[in-house]
Structures are given as structure tokens and as C-alpha cells.
Amino acid sequence: MRVERLYRYPVKGLTAEALEEVKLTPGETIPHDRRFALAQGDSPFDEAAPTFLPKQNFACMMKNGKVVLVRAAFDPHDGTLALAAAGHEPLIARTGTAEGRAALGAWLIRFLGEEARHGTAPDGSPRPPRFTEAPGHAFTDQRLKGISLLNLASLAEVEKAIGRRLDPLRFRANVYFSGLPAWAEHEWVGREVLLGGARISVFKRTQRCPATQVDLETGERDVDLPRLLREHFGHMDLGVHATVAEGGRVAVGDALEPA
């Protein structure tokens, strides 16, 4: 088995960024993965006391398919985020300043249009969506911080069953790997796996949601993958989630091996 692709997703719901290598830290995500999000105005997310909230509290593919049309690039060295989309003036702003976050939020609100939900703050004042981060917090879909892995052989079986190709990035995994028979990764749940120079602990299968219905080129929902997975395979799972038990370097081409 080997790592074929590595990705991080700095802003929840937006563009994947391809990586050649990463350094994993115990109990953490890939660095800068899901570091930022656009919290909807009716979201109770509190930057001063960040806790896990379901994805629908934020701009995300499950609720806002058009977000896949935003091209985003994050530079961790200077903290700048670039946003671009057809019909919208590109923006580069610093994520580490209030002014920069306000500009990024305003850009995403304009892009989302009616899908940008406004709410009410605890003091009764109107609250628009806001571009946000909270030190040490990751806007993942799981309560446990970690990484997601997808077996390309399992994806190939899905494509064969439904009769069409699928962009692997629909599934927003961090690690795409080859060399394992289809669905054999489900047997990893409850076990540890050596991943490059790191060791991970697989804790659950990844149940797929309506986010995977979205075509990454058009932003439209074109195939009901959760339903098709259930019809063809008796479950809605594709991929697994794991926590990092022992840190280390992981690179494209590295091996995977059950511990």
C-alpha cells in the first residue's frame, strides 16, 4: 500500500490544497486543515469557547454546493488567503487581522447571496455570517481531531457499480491510497496503521452525506451517492477516519501497513 495523494482543506467547504509531505502531530489534524470557516449568522459557534458543531452551522458543500466554485489558496507563512470565483473580483487578505477576516467574510457573503444566513447575536443585535478561526480548533466533521483516508480501490468499485467516473476530491479526504483490496479498510476500525513515519488509530468508517452529490466543476448536485452506496453495497460508507497516535513525516509515495 502507498500514499498516492495528500490534501488539506484550510477553509471548510473550499478548495483542496495538494501537499507533497506533511508532519503529523499526535491528536491533531494535518496542519492548517479546516483551520477556517464561514460561520453562518445563526450559528452558535463561540470563538472564545470553541466546541464541535455540525457542519450545517458553516458554509459547506452539504448545504451550499456552490462553494466548490470558489478557488482558495492559503499561505501559512504570512497568513494570507486568496479567494477567486467567476464573476467576482479576486481578494487576497490576511487571516490574522480583524480587517482581513471582515473582508474575507464580506467576499464570501456576496458570493453565497441568499445562502448566506443572517442571525441574531446574544445581545439581540443582527449577526451576519463571519469568517472565523479559533486557536487550537479545527472545523472538522468529527468530534475527534484527526485525518481521513480513502482507498482508491473502493472508489473504483463505486464507479464501476454506478457506471461513471467520480472526482476523488468530492470525498475531501486527506490521504488517498492504493494497494489494498476494495473495502478492506473497513477492517481497520479499532486498529492502528503505520502511515509513513506516523502511526494512526482508525476509529470509524466515513458515512457519506449529501456533500458528495455536488459536481466540483458546476456546483450542481448531479448524483445521489449516499443512496447509490446503500443500494449497491448496503451501506453509505467510503473511507475511514483516524486519530494520530504517534507523529511523524508522511509524504506522497510512503507506505501504509497495519500495525
DOSE-390596 format. One line per field, with one value per residue (C-alpha): residue number from 1; residue in three letters; x, y, z. Coordinates in Angstrom, 3 decimals, always signed. Example, Ala and Ser with C-alpha at 12.3 -4.5 7.8 and 13.67 -1.06 7.14 Angstrom:
<nodes>
sevo <- c(1,2)
drendo <- c(ALA,SER)
x <- c(+12.300,+13.670)
y <- c(-4.500,-1.060)
z <- c(+7.800,+7.140)
</nodes>
This chain:
<nodes>
sevo <- c(1,2,3,4,5,6,7,8,9,10,11,12,13,14,15,16,17,18,19,20,21,22,23,24,25,26,27,28,29,30,31,32,33,34,35,36,37,38,39,40,41,42,43,44,45,46,47,48,49,50,51,52,53,54,55,56,57,58,59,60,61,62,63,64,65,66,67,68,69,70,71,72,73,74,75,76,77,78,79,80,81,82,83,84,85,86,87,88,89,90,91,92,93,94,95,96,97,98,99,100,101,102,103,104,105,106,107,108,109,110,111,112,113,114,115,116,117,118,119,120,121,122,123,124,125,126,127,128,129,130,131,132,133,134,135,136,137,138,139,140,141,142,143,144,145,146,147,148,149,150,151,152,153,154,155,156,157,158,159,160,161,162,163,164,165,166,167,168,169,170,171,172,173,174,175,176,177,178,179,180,181,182,183,184,185,186,187,188,189,190,191,192,193,194,195,196,197,198,199,200,201,202,203,204,205,206,207,208,209,210,211,212,213,214,215,216,217,218,219,220,221,222,223,224,225,226,227,228,229,230,231,232,233,234,235,236,237,238,239,240,241,242,243,244,245,246,247,248,249,250,251,252,253,254,255,256,257,258,259)
drendo <- c(MET,ARG,VAL,GLU,ARG,LEU,TYR,ARG,TYR,PRO,VAL,LYS,GLY,LEU,THR,ALA,GLU,ALA,LEU,GLU,GLU,VAL,LYS,LEU,THR,PRO,GLY,GLU,THR,ILE,PRO,HIS,ASP,ARG,ARG,PHE,ALA,LEU,ALA,GLN,GLY,ASP,SER,PRO,PHE,ASP,GLU,ALA,ALA,PRO,THR,PHE,LEU,PRO,LYS,GLN,ASN,PHE,ALA,CYS,MET,MET,LYS,ASN,GLY,LYS,VAL,VAL,LEU,VAL,ARG,ALA,ALA,PHE,ASP,PRO,HIS,ASP,GLY,THR,LEU,ALA,LEU,ALA,ALA,ALA,GLY,HIS,GLU,PRO,LEU,ILE,ALA,ARG,THR,GLY,THR,ALA,GLU,GLY,ARG,ALA,ALA,LEU,GLY,ALA,TRP,LEU,ILE,ARG,PHE,LEU,GLY,GLU,GLU,ALA,ARG,HIS,GLY,THR,ALA,PRO,ASP,GLY,SER,PRO,ARG,PRO,PRO,ARG,PHE,THR,GLU,ALA,PRO,GLY,HIS,ALA,PHE,THR,ASP,GLN,ARG,LEU,LYS,GLY,ILE,SER,LEU,LEU,ASN,LEU,ALA,SER,LEU,ALA,GLU,VAL,GLU,LYS,ALA,ILE,GLY,ARG,ARG,LEU,ASP,PRO,LEU,ARG,PHE,ARG,ALA,ASN,VAL,TYR,PHE,SER,GLY,LEU,PRO,ALA,TRP,ALA,GLU,HIS,GLU,TRP,VAL,GLY,ARG,GLU,VAL,LEU,LEU,GLY,GLY,ALA,ARG,ILE,SER,VAL,PHE,LYS,ARG,THR,GLN,ARG,CYS,PRO,ALA,THR,GLN,VAL,ASP,LEU,GLU,THR,GLY,GLU,ARG,ASP,VAL,ASP,LEU,PRO,ARG,LEU,LEU,ARG,GLU,HIS,PHE,GLY,HIS,MET,ASP,LEU,GLY,VAL,HIS,ALA,THR,VAL,ALA,GLU,GLY,GLY,ARG,VAL,ALA,VAL,GLY,ASP,ALA,LEU,GLU,PRO,ALA)
x <- c(+0.000,+1.191,+0.067,-0.993,-2.218,-2.192,-4.533,-5.517,-8.609,-7.709,-11.228,-14.148,-16.016,-13.500,-10.648,-8.347,-4.627,-2.310,+0.717,+3.907,+4.530,+3.229,+4.353,+1.642,+1.311,-0.427,-4.044,-4.095,-5.208,-2.922,-1.509,-3.986,-6.658,-10.149,-8.492,-11.023,-14.750,-17.551,-19.871,-23.448,-25.132,-27.485,-24.610,-23.942,-20.204,-18.254,-14.638,-13.924,-15.107,-14.888,-16.622,-17.650,-20.771,-22.436,-21.295,-24.578,-23.607,-20.999,-20.787,-20.278,-20.850,-23.713,-25.833,-24.107,-22.948,-21.786,-18.867,-16.912,-16.684,-14.544,-10.821,-8.967,-5.256,-3.799,-0.219,+0.637,+3.882,+2.195,-1.353,-2.895,-5.873,-6.701,-10.275,-11.444,-14.559,-16.050,-17.892,-16.286,-13.290,-10.433,-9.381,-6.207,-6.458,-4.692,-6.479,-4.685,-6.272,-9.845,-9.871,-8.696,-11.243,-14.009,-13.005,-12.916,-16.311,-17.847,-16.489,-17.959,-21.301,-21.514,-20.658,-23.223,-26.000,-29.255,-27.443,-25.605,-27.816,-28.101,-28.963,-29.154,-26.308,-26.820,-27.266,-30.101,-28.160,-28.186,-25.369,-24.216,-22.097,-18.457,-15.137,-13.620,-10.963,-10.229,-6.678,-6.391,-9.790,-10.440,-13.770,-13.865,-16.957,-15.856,-15.683,-12.223,-9.412,-7.669,-7.276,-9.423,-8.275,-9.813,-8.956,-8.860,-9.816,-13.079,-13.768,-13.135,-15.734,-18.258,-17.528,-17.952,-21.267,-22.815,-21.293,-19.497,-16.238,-16.093,-13.610,-11.931,-11.978,-15.758,-14.900,-12.495,-10.120,-6.660,-4.937,-5.784,-4.016,-3.697,-2.671,-5.476,-8.469,-11.749,-13.494,-10.706,-10.070,-13.309,-11.459,-9.046,-11.622,-10.284,-6.770,-3.607,-1.928,+1.616,+1.398,+4.797,+6.677,+3.495,+1.113,-2.636,-5.603,-8.668,-11.848,-14.712,-15.855,-16.780,-20.505,-21.202,-23.613,-25.217,-21.924,-20.782,-23.699,-22.011,-20.164,-16.943,-16.968,-20.518,-21.517,-24.715,-25.970,-25.766,-25.665,-27.114,-24.098,-25.396,-28.428,-26.343,-23.868,-26.739,-28.358,-25.189,-23.244,-25.719,-24.059,-23.232,-19.553,-16.487,-13.201,-12.187,-11.306,-8.293,-6.584,-2.826,-1.376,+2.297,+3.516,+5.899,+6.525,+4.170,+4.816,+3.342,+4.732,+5.048,+3.832,+0.841,+0.843,-1.480,+0.469)
y <- c(+0.000,+3.509,+7.114,+8.454,+11.933,+14.202,+17.154,+19.757,+21.982,+25.244,+26.705,+24.406,+23.706,+25.384,+24.233,+21.325,+22.081,+19.315,+18.539,+16.605,+15.880,+16.764,+16.394,+14.851,+15.642,+13.356,+14.282,+16.868,+17.263,+17.837,+21.333,+24.056,+21.543,+23.035,+25.903,+28.477,+28.550,+30.906,+30.598,+31.311,+34.148,+31.758,+29.521,+29.449,+28.987,+30.915,+31.742,+32.270,+28.750,+26.694,+23.339,+20.894,+21.867,+20.033,+21.171,+22.907,+25.707,+26.752,+27.283,+23.736,+21.502,+19.679,+22.846,+25.197,+23.248,+26.375,+26.836,+24.340,+27.071,+29.252,+28.848,+29.397,+29.356,+29.790,+30.846,+29.829,+31.811,+35.212,+34.128,+35.379,+33.758,+34.308,+33.870,+33.862,+32.832,+33.613,+36.928,+38.091,+40.355,+38.298,+39.030,+38.490,+39.282,+38.477,+35.984,+37.212,+40.671,+41.741,+43.787,+40.855,+38.449,+41.019,+41.383,+37.614,+37.227,+40.002,+38.403,+35.002,+36.559,+38.277,+35.013,+32.955,+35.503,+34.154,+31.123,+33.374,+33.124,+36.018,+35.610,+37.374,+37.814,+37.076,+40.819,+40.962,+42.712,+41.406,+38.999,+38.295,+35.288,+35.714,+34.349,+32.835,+30.724,+29.767,+28.832,+25.088,+24.374,+22.599,+22.775,+19.063,+16.897,+14.690,+15.475,+13.913,+15.731,+13.547,+12.684,+10.957,+8.266,+6.927,+3.630,+4.273,+0.639,+1.164,+4.297,+2.304,-0.263,+2.528,+3.944,+0.505,-0.050,+3.300,+3.440,+6.777,+8.362,+10.465,+13.145,+11.775,+15.260,+15.002,+12.984,+15.538,+13.004,+13.915,+10.704,+8.810,+5.463,+2.400,-1.239,-2.530,-4.554,-2.660,-2.223,-3.941,-0.637,-1.192,-3.924,-1.277,+0.194,-0.285,-0.958,+1.058,+1.661,+2.785,+5.727,+6.852,+7.852,+8.224,+5.832,+6.379,+4.806,+4.193,+4.886,+4.866,+4.390,+7.558,+7.703,+9.815,+12.758,+14.965,+16.871,+14.094,+14.812,+18.013,+18.163,+20.073,+21.666,+23.034,+23.277,+21.386,+18.165,+15.540,+12.127,+10.860,+8.970,+8.142,+6.442,+4.642,+3.390,+1.965,+0.376,-1.255,-2.028,-1.986,+0.959,+4.616,+4.404,+5.283,+5.836,+5.862,+8.385,+8.092,+9.957,+10.486,+8.275,+8.919,+11.833,+11.775,+12.740,+11.464,+12.006,+11.009,+7.561,+6.483,+3.074,+2.141,-1.008,-2.268,-2.185)
z <- c(+0.000,-0.723,-0.369,-3.759,-2.772,+0.266,+0.783,+3.317,+3.227,+5.013,+4.737,+5.485,+2.243,-0.067,-2.280,-1.543,-1.458,-2.661,-0.499,-1.141,+2.515,+5.971,+9.552,+11.706,+15.417,+17.924,+18.487,+15.683,+12.081,+9.139,+9.800,+8.765,+7.767,+8.330,+10.209,+8.983,+8.291,+7.391,+10.388,+9.358,+11.236,+13.018,+14.162,+17.926,+17.373,+20.016,+19.213,+22.930,+23.811,+20.597,+20.513,+17.804,+15.861,+12.939,+9.513,+8.634,+11.046,+8.493,+4.766,+3.484,+0.471,+2.167,+2.340,-0.109,-3.151,-4.964,-2.528,-4.650,-7.307,-5.039,-5.656,-2.401,-1.598,+1.887,+2.588,+6.157,+6.072,+6.012,+6.866,+3.643,+1.954,-1.712,-2.962,-6.578,-8.494,-11.891,-11.846,-8.597,-8.049,-6.559,-3.000,-1.010,+2.696,+5.945,+8.141,+11.248,+11.344,+12.095,+8.900,+6.815,+8.298,+7.752,+4.100,+3.587,+5.245,+3.148,-0.047,+0.826,+1.817,-1.569,-3.288,-1.379,-1.827,-0.387,+1.010,+3.483,+6.579,+8.993,+12.645,+15.977,+18.460,+22.188,+22.830,+20.298,+17.557,+13.966,+13.204,+9.639,+8.693,+9.745,+8.578,+11.686,+13.362,+16.956,+18.020,+18.530,+16.987,+13.679,+11.850,+11.118,+10.660,+13.557,+17.251,+17.352,+15.582,+13.052,+9.401,+6.808,+4.391,+1.196,-0.512,-4.269,-4.935,-3.037,-5.065,-8.256,-7.150,-6.620,-10.072,-11.632,-9.854,-10.831,-14.323,-14.126,-13.043,-9.904,-8.951,-5.802,-4.294,-3.909,-0.817,+0.715,+2.223,+3.470,+2.360,-0.841,-1.038,-3.290,-2.924,-0.676,-1.929,-2.098,+1.262,+3.224,+5.019,+6.932,+8.829,+10.147,+12.541,+16.063,+14.779,+14.303,+10.942,+10.185,+7.789,+6.578,+9.703,+11.774,+13.485,+13.326,+15.108,+12.925,+14.873,+12.368,+8.803,+6.926,+6.283,+3.237,+3.252,+0.552,+0.158,-2.198,-4.539,-5.748,-9.075,-8.412,-11.867,-11.805,-8.151,-9.006,-7.419,-10.131,-8.404,-5.127,-3.854,-0.351,-1.927,-4.542,-1.945,+0.077,-2.993,-4.328,-1.162,+1.724,+3.499,+2.892,+3.850,+1.805,+3.617,+7.272,+9.967,+12.235,+15.043,+15.052,+17.797,+17.053,+14.996,+12.071,+8.483,+5.761,+2.056,-1.263,-2.078,+1.557,+2.679,+4.813,+6.918,+9.668,+12.934)
</nodes>
